[in-house]
Amino acid sequence: MAAVTGRFAEARLYLIYCMALLHPGRTLPTFAEFPDRTCDLNQHSDDELTLLIEEGRRQLDRQMADLDRIRNRAGVLATVSLALTAALATKASGAVQQHWILLALYICSCTLAVLAIAGAASVLSARAVFGRTDTYLATQAARPLRTSLAETYAELSGVGEETVRTFLTVFRDAVTLTVASALVFLPVLAGLARDTNNPPATKEQTCRTSTTCSAPTPRK
């Protein structure tokens, strides 16, 4: 798997995950490229190898369960972000009439909400890479089979850990963007509420009338 490192790695990786919505099924990068592991288990007993295989299976099951929990929470977050975006859309006509500072805050809030939706959606739909064992290939592995299978579990366990860590980070960033969008939107709501309570005074229109003044008739 490719890795995103360097300055602003987390922000760049988040944007990559958001843009991945346009390319479904694409293998996405992580924060670190997990190095290949080589294990020498020839000195372990059969009981120890059996224990390693069982632990490897449990670790892979836990990784899948962790990803399912993250995706379930991402589904809830996507719903909340969509509701926030709908609330922002209803205030569009009033926000464009506000002071330029409030208008800038409104645009910023909309941008953060859209990014939050994209991040949550990418967690739901992005391809997750996990270490898996193929039963057919396992039958063709070197003998003894128990040693080969234990080495496979030990080598592949780190791939899923890095995948779960990356998905959790993207989900956390989406939560942060949603909260930030809501907080930035609060001053805009306050400005709109103030204008609603204090409507601008309208000048009363007076119709112009022409009057004719006549001088009093002098007495004789």
N, C-alpha and C positions, 0 to 999 in steps of 0.2 A: 504494500500500500504506500502511496505517496504521502509525504508529510509536509505540513506548512509550519515553517519556523521563521525566526527573525522578528523584527519590530512589527508590532500590531498584528501578530500572528492570529490572535483570537478574533479580531475584527475581520481580518481577511478571510479566515476560514468560515466565519458566519456568513459573509457575503457569498462565498462559493457555494455554501449549502442553500442559500436563498435562490441563487441562479440555477442550481441543479434541478429546480422545479421545471425548467424548460427542457431538461435532458433526463427524463426518468430512466432508471435502470443503470445509470452511470455509477461506477465505483468512486466514492468520494474519499478525499484525503483525511488524515488524522493529524494530531499534534506531534506525534513522534512515529517514526518508522520502526516497528519492532524488529530487533535484530534476530537473525536466525540462531536457533539454539541447537546445540549438539549435546546429547546426553549419553553417558556411558553407564549402563545399568547392568553390566555383566557381573558385577560383584553382589548384586542384590538377590535375595532368596525369592522363591516362588510366592511366599506369603507377602513379602514386601512389594513385589511386582503387582500382585492382585490388589493390594491396598492403594498403590499409585493409580491403577486403572480406575478403581472406584472413586477416588478423589478427583481424578480428571473428569469423569462423567458428571459428578456433582458440580464441579466448577463450570462446565459448559452449560448445564441446566440452569445454574444460578445466573449466568450471563444472559441467557435467553429470557429468564424471568425478569431480570433488571431492565432489559430493553423493553419488555412488554409494559412494565410499570411506567417507564419514561414516556412511552408512546401514549398510554392512557391519559397521563397528565397533560401531554401535549395536545390531545384532543380537547380536553377541557379548556386549556389555554387558548386554543384556536377559536373556540366558541366565545370566550370572553373578549378576545381581541376583535372578533367580528362585530360583537355588540357595541364595543367602544367605537369602532369605525362607523357603524350606523349612526351612533349618537353624534359623532363629528360631522357626518354628512348632513344631518338635519339642521345644524347650526351654520352651514356654509353661507347662506344668504345674509345672515346677520353678521358673520365674522368679517366679510369683505367690506362692510361699512364702518368697521371699527378703526381705531388708531393703528398706524402702521406697526407699532410694537405688538399689539394684540393680534394683528393679522399674521405677523411673523411667527408668533407663538402658536397660532392655529395651524399654520403650514408645517411647523416643526412637529406638532402633536400628530398630525395626519401621517407624516413621514415615518415617525416612530411606530405608529400603529400598523402601518402596512408592512414594515420590516418585521414586526413581531408576528404578524400572520404568516408571512413567508417563512420565518424560522420555524414556527410550530408546524406548518405544513410539511416542511422538509424533514423534520424529525419523524413525521408520520409516514412519509412516502419514500425517504431515501433508502438506498440499498445498504444493509448492514452486513459487514464481513465478519464471519466467525470461523474458528477452526473446527473442521468436521472430519470425521473418519468415514471412509468408504469401505463397506464390508467386502466388496469384491476385490478391491485393491489390498485389503488386509489379508485376504487368503493367499495373495501372491507375495507377501512380505517375507523377509528373511526369517529363518528359524533361529531360536524358538519364537513362536508367535506371540507369546505373552510378553516377552522382552520388547519386541518390535512395537506392539500395541502400546505398552507403557511409554516408550520413547515418543511415539506419535502424540499422545495426550500431553506429555510434558512440553513438546515443541510448539504445539498449536494453542496452548492455553493463553498465551500472552496476546494473541491477535484479538480475541474477543474482549479482553480487558481494555485494550486501547480503544476499541470501537465503542464500548459502553461509556468510557470516559469522555470521548468526543461528543457523543450524542447527548450526554448529560450536560456538558458545557454549552452546547447549542441551545438546549432547552432552558438552561439558566439564563442565558443572554436574552432569549425571547421573553422570559418573565420580566427581566429588568427593563426591556424596551416597553412592555405593556404598562408597567407601573410608571415609568418616566412619561409616557404619552398621557396617561391620566393626570399626572401631577401638572404637566405643562398646560393641559386643557382647562384646569381649574381657574386661572386668571381670566381666560377667555369667557368662561361661563359667568364669572363675576361681572365682567364688563357688559355682557349681554343682559344679565339680570338688572344691572343698574339702569341701562337704557330703557328696559321695559317698565321699571317702576317710575322713572322720571322721563316721560316722553317730552320731546322738544316743544316749546311753546309756539303756537301758531298765531301770527298776527291777524287780528280781525279785519276783514276786508270791508271797507266803507265805500259805498257808492257815491260817486261825485254827482251832485245836483246843482243845477244852475238856478240861481234866484235873482229876481229883479227887484231892486230897491227903488222906490219912488219917493221923491222929496215931498214933504208935507205942503199942502196948498197954503200959501200965506193968506192970513185973514185981511179982509178989506176994512 
